[in-house]
Amino acid sequence: MATKSKPLVSTTEKTIIITGTIFCISMIEGLVQYSFAEAKSENKSFWDAWATLPDTKDLLKMGAVVLVVSSITGGAVSLIENQIRVRRSK
């Protein structure tokens, strides 16, 4: 009879990993959107706009919003994962 193995990470650690991953991906996506908007408004190429970051104040605001949304999403993913039972393939 197979024994149940101990998880490699705790539920909290899993949530932090998921939230951190979502934060990184979402922050990059936010910077891409920012660069597209800056390029369009200032008639620059995307790459010229991408080479400059937003002002520190704007970057912190963006990071705060992305962190809140990432935390909510990470928690939701963990809750959903805990509710779904996956059938093992034979």
Secondary structure, 3 states (H helix, E strand, C coil): CCCCCCCCCCHHHHHHHHHHHHHHHHHHHHHHHHHHHHHHHCCCCHHHHHCCCCCHHHHHHHHHHHHHHHHHHHHHHHHHHHHCCCCCCC
